[in-house]
Structures are given as structure tokens and as C-alpha cells.
Amino acid sequence: MGLNSNSQIGYNGIGYKNTEKSWGDVISTPTKLPWFNDKAVRHVYANGNASYVLLDNGKVYPWGMFGETDGTGKTVYNNLNEPTDTLPSLTNIDTMAMGIMHLIAHEKGSEANKNGSLFTWGWSFEGSLGNKDTTHVWMYNNPIPTILPNQL
């Protein structure tokens, strides 16, 4: 329930406006999303304009505001009306954290990488993604590996 202006509710978003599938702009009662009836959901995450689900199999599906800033600095948005597999590099995630406009995902450890890996994406502002190679842009929606110093 909540504001559905960017399809962040996850069902019948703005792409369905003025159709028989549309929901109102504000959802005021809890409503089950049909997309996950046959899937084991571990966690649901939400920030202002987007939502994410982490399945027990380690896959992450976003919906709501989703955009990418190109090399010229122009950001193009493609609001996802429903949970969509747009983050194929995130396959073995065990937890996530969300800021207002940036996200962090932790990948489970493996034999080759005992502690697992961190990935960040979203708004890159004054180091908010924790990667020295990112520039100040509005949206990175391709998760970026983040390297932390050994002394944390």
C-alpha cells in the first residue's frame, strides 16, 4: 500500500493508467502482489520511488522508478510496472540495504571469496556508491562491485 506514482507498488502501475487494469494513485489497504505467489520471498525493500524483492534463491527483482544516466549526463527513466528481472548480475544475494536513492547488496560468500562481495547502484553523489571509479551522476542501475579497505 502507498503511493503508486512510479509503479513502486509493483502491480498495475503507471503503464496501466486509464485501462481496466489500473489501480488508484494511492493504495490504502494491504494488497498481495500476484507475482510472487509461487516464489519464496526472503525480504522486501522499499525506498521513495522503487521497491525490490529478494527471493530465497538470491535473485533480486526491482519495480517502480528505474533509470540509467548515459555518457552525456542524460537520465532516461523506464518505470517498471511490475517486478522485473533487470539486475541479472545479482544472483546470490543474502541481504540488501536501501538509502533514499542508492542501494547496497551483499553477495553470499563462496570458496573463492569467503566474505562475499558488495554491490552498489543508484545515485552517485559524493561517494555514496563507495566506488572510486563512479562519477557524479543521477542513476547507475547496473550494480557496481565495491571494494572496502581491509581495516574496517
N, C-alpha and C positions, 0 to 999 in steps of 0.2 A: 504494500500500500504506500501511497505517497505521490509525489509529483511525477508525472509521466511525460514531461515536455521534450525530452530527448530519447524517449523509449526506454528509460532506465528501469521501469517496472519490469520489462522483459517479456511483455506479451501485448500484442495489438498496439504497437507504438505509433509514432507519428506517421510512418509509412502507410498506416491503415486509416488515417483520418478520412472522414466522410465516406466510409464504407460500412458495410454491415458488421465487419469485424472490430470496429473501433471501440475503445474504452474511453471514458472521460479523461480529462486532463489531470484530475485528482482522483486517486483510488483511496477510498476511505475505510474499506474493510479488508482484512487479510484475504488474499486470493491465491490459491495454489496455482503455480505455473505448470502447465501440462508437459513442458519439455523434459522434465526430469522424473516422470512417473516410473520409468523403468531403469533409472540410474541411481547409484548410491552416492548421495551428496555428502561431502565431509564438512564444507563451510560455505557460507555465502558472505560476500563482502560488498559494501556499497559506499560510494562517496557521492558528491553532489550531482554528478551528471552521468555516471556509469555504475554498472553493477557487474559482479563477477561471481562465478560459482567454481569451487574446487571439488572435483569428484574424487571418490576414493581411489580411483586408478591414477591420480596425479595429473589429470588433464584440467586445464583452465578454460572456461568459456566466458567471454565478455558480452555485454549488451549495453545499449544506451549510446552516449556520445563516444565516437571513435573517429579519430582523425590522424593525419600524418602531415608533418611540415616537410615541404620539398626543399631542394637545394637553393631556391630563390627566397626562402623565408615565408612562402605562402602556405597556409594550412588549409587542407581540404577535409571536410567532415563527411563521414558516411555513418549516420546514426543507424545503429543495429537494432532492428525492431524486435529481435528475439535473440536468445543466446546463440552465438555463432563461433565456430572453430577458426578464429582469426589469429591465434597465438600458437602455431604449430611447434615452435621450439620449446614450449613449456609442456613437458610430458611426464616428469617425475617429481612434481611439486608436492611438498608436505605442508607448507604454510605460506601465508601472504600477509602483507600489511599495506594499508592504503593511507596516503595523505590526501589532501584536498584535490591535488592534480597530479600526483605521482604515485607509483606503486612499486612494491618490492615483493619478490617471490623467492623462496628458498627451495632449492632442489635437493632431494634426499642424497645422502652420501652414497658413494659407490666404492668398489675396491680401488679404483684409480684415484678417486677424490674422496677421502674419508669424511671430510666435513661438509661435502656438498658445495653447491655454488649459489651465489646470489645473482638475481637478475633485477634490473630496474627499467621502468619505462614511464612515459608521461611527459610532464612539463620539465624541461631542463632549465632551471633558474638558479644561478649562483651555486652550482654544485649539487643541487638537490638529487641528481641521479647517481652521484658518487662515482662518476667515471671521468677521468681526466681528458678523455677524447671527445666528450659531448660539448656542443656549443649551446649558447642561449637560444633555444627555440621553444615554441609553444608545445609541440607534441612529437614525441618519439613513441610510436606504437609497435616497435619491434624491440622486444626485451633485449637489454644490453647486459652482458656479463660484467659484474662489478668485482674488482679486486680490493680486498681490505688489507691494511698493514697487519703484520704478524703480532704487533703489540697492542691489542685492543683490550 
